[in-house]
């Protein structure tokens, strides 16, 4: 998210599944009994950390519900004999300090053997050491800043900082350049105005986009940092108009990107705004209004219509009756939870059908070797804990919905 993180569950779905509604099965305190069977005996809790309230709650609730669905599915299938899965969901409000507090709370619950989340890379940074010290595995469906897995000097020397941290979303080291290649080669844009929100995700994504765009021969005609706590971007919009840019790249998230796009067009710059998975949400389209038509977003993974396993996820999610959409990270959240379930299964089966005393450490070790066919494709992790699935998709706003226009992998 992510700070990031498909399921590039997607465009055909943006108009449909992104607005799935039903009588919700979510309870108010963020918890879940994740029922429907289970092997009895031992309870294993999967923690969830995401923004469940505030501007980014659409994405956060999709993460929570998708993890809940994975737990329910494992229980229904009695997937790990003798183990019943439950979830404990905590709201980080998109704030690193709150995320760190949540990490401490989850560590304190001895039944928690894995955590899915968070959405934001900046929040992920604040949680990693807490989980790693406790040998508690963390799998983010949405964090995309490369430094989380490859260290702060990842561009020159990759060093994995935390053994317990994994992610199912690919990184901005791939997403930013992929967007630059599309903007330059496919959209034929040559002059970009780059804007970011100064946060870990947005600034990092903008930097990798900028480097590739310039390498291709494009020109950066202006740069600006915005305050993500405001919605008045008229001064920036005027600078964009006066710069002569034929495209804007925004590193950040949809609560700011939508109004920014609207105000840039109102200022007279009738040019597309392009962003990463942080703007790939139905809420961006609501905020941008009609002027958002033609705007672009990249998101991790392949479009759902290309993935039979994703269709099953969509059907099961709808049948479960969640009142919120799974949004951009639903499939990745389900796969993150299922990776934890697979690791628990491996640990239990290696210990005569029961959890060992050092279950957390064993789950961390088992996670490195997890490999299965998930909602978003093949799920496995490289030596840094990064997803081996490097697929990406470009989406365009057409007729009030996101439509996939190109899928592929970054060719650097």
C-alpha positions in Angstrom: 0.0 0.0 0.0 1.4 0.3 0.1 2.8 1.3 1.5 1.6 -1.0 -0.5 0.0 -3.1 -2.8 -3.6 -7.7 -7.2 -5.9 -9.0 -6.8 -5.7 -6.6 -9.3 -9.2 -7.2 -8.6 -10.1 -5.0 -11.0 -11.9 -3.2 -13.5 -14.5 -5.4 -14.7 -14.9 -5.7 -11.0 -14.3 -2.1 -10.2 -17.8 -1.3 -11.3 -19.2 -4.5 -9.9 -17.2 -6.2 -7.1 -15.7 -3.0 -5.8 -19.2 -2.1 -4.9 -20.3 -5.4 -3.5 -22.8 -5.0 -0.8 -24.7 -7.4 1.4 -25.7 -7.9 4.9 -22.3 -7.8 6.7 -21.0 -10.4 8.9 -18.3 -8.1 10.4 -18.6 -7.5 14.1 -18.0 -4.1 15.7 -14.8 -4.8 17.7 -12.9 -6.0 14.7 -12.8 -9.6 16.0 -14.2 -12.7 14.4 -15.0 -16.2 15.5 -14.2 -17.2 12.0 -16.4 -20.2 12.5 -17.8 -22.9 10.2 -16.2 -25.9 11.7 -12.6 -26.2 12.6 -10.7 -29.1 14.2 -11.6 -28.1 17.7 -8.8 -28.2 20.2 -6.3 -25.5 19.7 -7.1 -21.9 18.6 -4.6 -20.0 16.4 -5.2 -16.3 16.0 -4.2 -14.5 12.8 -3.8 -10.8 13.6 -4.8 -8.1 11.2 -3.5 -4.5 11.2 -5.0 -2.0 8.8 -6.8 1.3 8.7 -10.3 0.3 9.7 -11.5 3.9 10.1 -10.6 7.1 8.4 -9.8 8.0 4.8 -8.2 4.7 3.9 -10.8 2.5 5.6 -12.2 1.2 2.3 -8.9 -0.6 1.6 -8.4 -1.6 5.3 -11.8 -3.2 5.7 -11.3 -5.1 2.5 -8.1 -6.4 4.0 -9.7 -7.4 7.2 -12.7 -9.2 5.6 -10.5 -11.1 3.2 -8.4 -12.4 6.1 -11.6 -13.4 7.9 -12.7 -15.3 4.8 -9.4 -17.2 4.7 -9.8 -18.2 8.3 -13.4 -19.3 7.8 -12.4 -21.3 4.7 -9.6 -23.1 6.6 -12.0 -23.9 9.4 -14.7 -25.2 7.1 -12.3 -27.4 5.3 -10.6 -28.5 8.6 -7.5 -27.6 6.7 -5.2 -27.9 9.7 -6.3 -30.9 11.8 -6.9 -29.9 15.4 -6.6 -26.2 14.7 -9.3 -23.5 14.7 -8.4 -20.2 13.2 -9.7 -16.9 14.5 -8.7 -13.3 13.6 -7.9 -10.3 15.8 -8.2 -7.1 13.8 -6.8 -3.8 15.0 -7.2 -0.3 13.5 -3.9 1.5 12.8 -5.7 4.6 11.3 -2.9 4.8 8.8 -0.6 6.1 11.5 2.8 4.5 12.2 2.6 5.2 16.0 -0.7 3.4 16.2 0.6 0.6 14.1 3.5 0.1 16.5 1.2 0.0 19.5 -1.0 -2.6 17.7 2.1 -4.7 17.0 2.8 -4.7 20.7 -0.8 -5.8 21.5 -0.7 -8.6 19.0 2.7 -9.9 20.3 1.2 -10.0 23.8 -1.5 -12.4 22.7 0.2 -15.8 22.8 -2.4 -17.3 20.4 -1.3 -15.0 17.6 1.0 -16.9 15.3 1.0 -14.6 12.3 -0.2 -11.1 11.3 -1.6 -9.8 8.0 -0.9 -6.2 7.3 -0.4 -3.3 7.3 -1.6 -1.3 4.3 0.9 1.5 4.5 4.7 1.1 4.2 5.3 3.8 6.8 3.2 1.8 9.3 5.1 -1.4 8.2 8.4 0.3 9.1 7.1 1.0 12.6 6.0 -2.6 13.2 8.8 -4.7 11.8 11.2 -4.7 14.8 8.4 -5.4 17.3 7.4 -8.5 15.4 10.9 -9.6 14.6 12.0 -9.4 18.2 9.0 -11.6 19.1 9.7 -14.0 16.2 6.1 -13.3 15.0 5.6 -13.6 11.3 4.1 -10.6 9.4 2.8 -10.8 5.8 1.8 -7.5 4.2 -0.6 -7.6 1.2 0.1 -4.0 0.4 3.5 -2.6 1.5 5.5 -1.8 -1.6 8.5 0.2 -0.4 11.6 -1.8 -1.3 13.5 -0.9 1.9 11.2 -3.0 4.0 12.7 -6.2 2.7 15.9 -5.1 1.0 17.3 -2.5 3.4 17.6 1.3 3.1 20.5 0.9 0.6 18.5 -1.5 -1.6 19.5 0.3 -4.8 23.2 -0.5 -4.2 23.3 -3.3 -1.7 20.3 -5.5 -0.8 20.3 -6.7 2.8 17.2 -8.2 4.4 16.6 -6.3 7.7 14.0 -8.6 9.3 13.6 -12.4 8.9 10.0 -12.3 10.1 8.7 -9.9 7.5 7.1 -11.0 4.2 4.8 -9.6 1.6 2.5 -10.8 -1.2 2.6 -7.5 -3.1 5.5 -6.6 -5.4 7.6 -3.6 -4.7 7.9 0.0 -6.0 11.2 -0.9 -7.4 9.1 -2.6 -10.1 5.9 -0.7 -9.9 7.3 2.8 -10.5 9.4 1.9 -13.5 6.5 -0.2 -15.0 4.3 2.9 -14.8 7.1 5.0 -16.4 7.4 2.6 -19.3 3.7 2.7 -19.9 3.5 6.5 -19.8 6.5 7.0 -22.1 6.1 4.1 -24.5 2.4 3.5 -24.6 0.9 6.9 -23.8 3.7 8.7 -25.6 4.0 11.3 -22.8 7.2 13.2 -22.7 6.8 16.0 -20.0 5.8 14.9 -16.5 5.1 17.0 -13.4 5.9 14.8 -10.3 4.0 15.2 -7.1 4.2 13.2 -3.9 2.8 13.3 -0.3 6.2 13.0 1.4 5.3 9.7 3.0 7.3 6.5 2.7 5.1 5.0 0.0 4.4 8.0 -2.1 7.9 9.5 -2.1 9.5 6.2 -2.8 7.1 5.4 -5.7 7.6 8.8 -7.2 11.4 8.4 -7.0 11.4 5.1 -8.9 9.0 6.4 -11.5 11.1 9.5 -12.0 14.4 7.6 -12.4 12.9 5.3 -15.1 11.1 8.1 -16.9 14.2 10.2 -17.3 16.2 7.1 -18.3 13.7 6.6 -21.1 14.2 10.2 -22.3 11.3 11.9 -20.6 11.6 15.3 -19.0 10.5 16.2 -15.5 9.2 19.8 -15.9 8.3 20.3 -12.2 8.1 18.6 -8.8 6.1 19.4 -5.7 5.3 17.9 -2.3 1.9 18.2 -0.9 0.5 18.1 2.6 -1.7 14.9 2.8 -3.8 16.5 5.6 -5.2 19.1 3.2 -7.6 18.9 0.2 -6.7 22.3 -1.3 -4.3 21.7 -4.1 -5.1 24.8 -6.2 -1.6 26.3 -5.9 0.0 23.0 -7.1 -2.6 22.7 -9.9 -1.6 26.2 -11.1 2.0 25.2 -11.2 1.1 22.1 -13.2 -0.8 24.2 -15.7 2.1 26.6 -16.1 4.7 23.9 -16.4 3.6 22.6 -19.8 3.4 19.1 -18.6 1.5 16.6 -20.6 1.1 14.1 -17.7 1.2 14.2 -13.9 2.6 11.4 -11.8 1.4 11.3 -8.2 3.0 9.3 -5.4 0.4 8.9 -2.7 -3.1 7.6 -2.0 -6.6 8.2 -3.3 -7.9 10.5 -0.6 -5.6 13.2 -1.9 -5.2 12.0 -5.5 -8.9 12.3 -6.3 -9.2 16.0 -5.3 -5.8 16.7 -6.8 -6.9 15.3 -10.2 -10.1 17.3 -10.1 -8.3 20.6 -9.2 -5.6 20.1 -11.9 -8.3 19.8 -14.6 -10.2 22.8 -13.2 -7.0 24.8 -13.4 -7.0 24.2 -17.2 -4.5 21.3 -17.4 -6.5 18.7 -19.2 -3.9 16.0 -18.7 -4.0 12.6 -17.1 -3.0 12.0 -13.5 -1.1 8.7 -13.0 -0.5 6.9 -9.7 0.3 3.6 -8.1 -1.9 1.1 -6.3 -2.5 3.7 -3.6 -5.0 5.4 -5.9 -6.5 2.2 -7.4 -9.8 2.4 -5.6 -13.4 3.1 -6.5 -13.2 6.0 -4.0 -10.6 7.7 -6.2 -13.2 7.8 -9.0 -15.8 9.2 -6.6 -13.4 12.0 -5.4 -12.1 12.9 -8.9 -15.5 13.0 -10.4 -16.1 13.1 -14.2 -12.7 14.8 -14.7 -11.0 11.6 -13.5 -11.7 10.0 -16.9 -8.5 9.0 -18.5 -6.5 9.0 -15.3 -4.3 5.9 -14.8 -3.2 3.7 -12.0 -0.9 0.7 -11.7 -1.6 -2.1 -9.3 0.1 -5.3 -8.4 -1.0 -8.6 -10.0 -3.1 -9.5 -13.0 -6.7 -8.7 -13.7 -9.2 -11.0 -12.1 -10.7 -12.2 -15.3 -7.4 -13.9 -16.1 -7.3 -15.8 -12.8 -9.8 -18.6 -12.3 -8.9 -18.9 -8.6 -9.8 -15.2 -8.2 -13.3 -15.8 -9.5 -13.8 -18.4 -6.7 -12.6 -15.8 -4.2 -15.0 -13.2 -5.5 -17.9 -15.6 -5.3 -17.0 -16.8 -1.8 -16.5 -13.2 -0.6 -19.9 -12.2 -1.9 -21.5 -15.3 -0.4 -20.0 -14.6 3.0 -22.1 -11.4 3.1 -19.4 -8.8 3.9 -20.9 -5.3 3.6 -17.6 -3.7 2.4 -15.8 -4.4 -0.9 -12.6 -6.4 -0.9 -11.0 -3.5 -2.9 -7.5 -3.6 -4.4 -5.8 -5.8 -1.8 -8.5 -8.4 -1.0 -6.9 -11.2 -3.0 -3.5 -10.4 -1.6 -4.9 -10.3 1.9 -6.5 -13.7 1.5 -3.2 -15.1 0.1 -1.3 -13.5 3.0 -3.6 -15.2 5.5 -3.4 -18.5 3.6 0.4 -18.3 3.6 0.2 -18.1 7.4 -2.3 -21.0 7.5 0.1 -23.1 5.3 3.0 -22.3 7.5 1.1 -23.3 10.6 0.0 -26.5 8.9 3.6 -27.4 8.1 4.7 -26.7 11.7 1.9 -28.8 13.1 2.5 -31.7 10.8 6.2 -31.7 11.6 5.5 -31.9 15.3 3.2 -34.9 15.5 0.0 -33.0 14.9 0.4 -30.3 17.6 1.9 -26.9 18.0 5.4 -26.8 19.5 6.4 -24.5 22.3 8.3 -22.3 19.9 5.5 -22.2 17.4 6.1 -18.6 16.4 9.8 -19.1 15.5 8.9 -22.3 13.6 6.2 -20.5 11.6 8.7 -17.8 10.6 11.0 -20.5 9.3 8.2 -22.4 7.6 7.0 -19.2 5.8 10.2 -19.0 3.8 9.3 -22.3 2.1 5.6 -21.7 1.6 4.4 -22.2 -2.0 0.9 -22.6 -3.2 -1.5 -21.6 -5.9 -3.4 -18.6 -4.5 -6.1 -16.2 -5.4 -3.5 -13.9 -7.0 -1.4 -16.6 -8.7 1.5 -18.6 -7.5 2.4 -17.5 -3.9 6.0 -17.9 -2.7 8.8 -15.8 -1.3 12.3 -15.0 -2.4 15.4 -14.7 -0.1 14.3 -11.2 1.0 10.7 -12.2 1.8 9.4 -10.5 -1.3 6.7 -12.0 -3.5 8.0 -14.0 -6.4 5.0 -12.9 -8.4 6.1 -9.7 -10.2 3.0 -9.2 -12.4 1.5 -5.7 -12.7 -1.5 -4.1 -14.4 -2.2 -0.6 -15.7 -5.8 0.6 -15.2 -7.6 3.6 -16.8 -10.7 5.4 -15.6 -13.4 4.8 -18.2 -17.1 5.4 -17.9 -16.8 5.8 -14.1 -14.9 2.6 -13.5 -11.4 1.2 -13.6 -10.6 -0.8 -16.7 -7.5 -2.8 -17.2 -5.5 -1.6 -20.2 -2.2 -3.5 -20.0 -0.7 -6.3 -17.9 2.9 -7.5 -17.8 6.1 -7.4 -15.9 8.7 -4.7 -15.6 11.6 -5.2 -18.1 14.5 -3.4 -16.5 
